[in-house]
Amino acid sequence: MLAVGKKHESWVTEGIARYEKRLRKPFDVSWQLLPHSAREGDAARSEESERILAKLDRGAFVVLLDERGRNVDSPALAATLQGAFDAGRAVVVIIGGAYGAEDRVRDRADFVWSLSKLVFPHQLVRLILAEQLYRAQEISGGRPYHHV
């Protein structure tokens, strides 16, 4: 996971840890937090996008969280991630900064995903993401965590 922002707050750390300890390869995660830009607006978006792109491996399957992305249900997310894993690709999920990511990050993404039409604080997005990865793992494994 690549996220622009400060370290997890304690309540987020607890929640993320709850799901991370249940995640198994290939769904296990590690977080890399990139600092916010000291700039604002387009300048901040550009600087942060540059930092994000510098961290991406060429063969990675990149998922960008973006409010303009596709809104999918949990089984569709599980299928998307499992497809990347089945193809032998590492998955990198990006949470951009307050001003979002530039189009060049969107262009690099294999999947642009919107959690909701609502906007959430970055700390909460991290927790939601950890739970959705666990849910995707369970769906892919045919286990009963997800109920239709």
C-alpha positions in Angstrom: 0.0 0.0 0.0 1.2 3.4 -0.9 -0.5 6.2 1.0 0.3 9.9 1.1 0.0 11.1 4.7 1.1 10.8 8.2 1.4 7.6 10.2 -1.7 5.7 11.3 -3.5 7.2 14.3 -3.8 4.8 17.2 -7.5 4.0 16.6 -6.7 3.2 12.9 -3.6 1.1 13.8 -5.8 -1.1 16.1 -8.4 -1.6 13.4 -5.9 -2.2 10.6 -4.0 -4.7 12.8 -7.2 -6.6 13.4 -7.5 -7.4 9.7 -3.8 -7.6 8.8 -3.2 -10.4 11.2 -5.8 -12.4 9.3 -4.4 -11.7 5.8 -2.4 -14.4 4.1 -0.3 -14.4 1.0 -1.0 -13.1 -1.6 -3.4 -10.7 0.2 -1.0 -9.7 3.0 0.0 -6.1 3.0 2.7 -3.7 3.9 2.3 0.1 4.2 4.6 2.7 2.8 3.6 6.2 3.8 4.8 9.1 1.7 5.0 12.6 3.1 2.5 15.2 2.2 3.8 18.0 0.0 4.4 21.3 1.7 2.8 22.9 -1.3 -0.9 23.3 -2.1 -3.2 22.5 -5.0 -1.8 21.5 -8.4 1.8 21.9 -7.1 1.1 19.5 -4.2 -0.7 17.0 -6.5 2.3 17.1 -8.9 4.9 16.5 -6.2 3.0 13.7 -4.5 2.3 12.0 -7.9 6.0 12.1 -8.7 6.7 10.4 -5.4 4.0 7.8 -6.0 5.2 7.0 -9.5 8.8 6.6 -8.3 7.7 3.8 -6.0 5.9 1.7 -8.5 7.5 -1.4 -10.1 7.0 -1.8 -13.8 5.1 -5.1 -13.5 2.9 -4.2 -10.5 -0.9 -4.3 -10.8 -1.8 -0.8 -9.6 -5.1 0.1 -8.0 -5.7 3.8 -7.5 -8.3 4.9 -5.1 -10.1 7.8 -6.7 -13.6 9.3 -6.3 -13.9 9.2 -10.1 -13.1 5.5 -10.3 -15.4 2.5 -10.7 -17.6 1.6 -7.8 -17.6 -2.2 -7.5 -19.1 -4.7 -5.1 -16.9 -6.9 -2.9 -17.0 -10.0 -5.1 -15.9 -7.9 -8.2 -13.0 -6.5 -6.2 -12.0 -10.0 -5.1 -12.1 -11.2 -8.7 -10.0 -8.2 -9.8 -7.4 -8.8 -7.2 -7.3 -12.5 -7.6 -6.9 -12.1 -11.4 -3.8 -10.0 -10.7 -2.4 -12.5 -8.3 -3.1 -15.4 -10.7 -1.2 -13.5 -13.4 1.8 -13.4 -11.0 1.6 -9.6 -10.4 2.2 -7.8 -7.1 -0.7 -5.5 -6.3 -0.1 -1.9 -5.1 -3.0 0.1 -3.8 -2.5 3.9 -3.9 -4.2 6.4 -1.6 -3.3 9.8 -2.9 -3.0 13.0 -1.0 -5.6 15.6 -0.2 -5.5 17.0 -3.7 -5.7 13.6 -5.4 -3.3 12.2 -8.0 -2.4 13.5 -11.4 -3.7 11.9 -14.6 -0.3 10.3 -15.1 -0.9 8.2 -12.0 -4.4 7.4 -13.2 -2.9 6.4 -16.6 -0.5 4.1 -14.9 -3.2 2.4 -12.8 -4.6 -0.9 -14.0 -7.8 -0.3 -12.0 -9.2 3.0 -10.7 -11.5 2.3 -7.8 -14.0 4.4 -5.9 -15.0 3.3 -2.5 -18.1 5.5 -2.6 -19.4 8.7 -3.9 -18.8 9.9 -0.4 -15.5 11.4 0.6 -13.8 9.8 3.6 -10.8 11.0 5.7 -7.6 9.2 4.7 -7.2 7.5 8.1 -10.7 5.9 7.7 -9.9 4.9 4.1 -6.9 2.9 5.3 -9.1 1.0 7.8 -11.8 0.4 5.1 -9.2 -0.8 2.7 -7.7 -3.3 5.2 -11.2 -4.7 5.8 -12.0 -5.0 2.1 -8.7 -6.8 1.4 -9.6 -9.3 4.1 -13.1 -9.6 2.7 -11.6 -10.2 -0.8 -9.3 -12.8 0.5 -12.2 -14.7 2.1 -14.4 -14.4 -1.0 -11.5 -15.7 -3.1 -11.0 -18.6 -0.8 -14.8 -19.5 -0.7 -15.0 -18.8 3.0 -18.2 -17.5 4.7 -17.1 -14.1 5.9 -19.0 -12.3 3.1 -22.7 -12.9 3.0 -24.8 -12.1 -0.1 
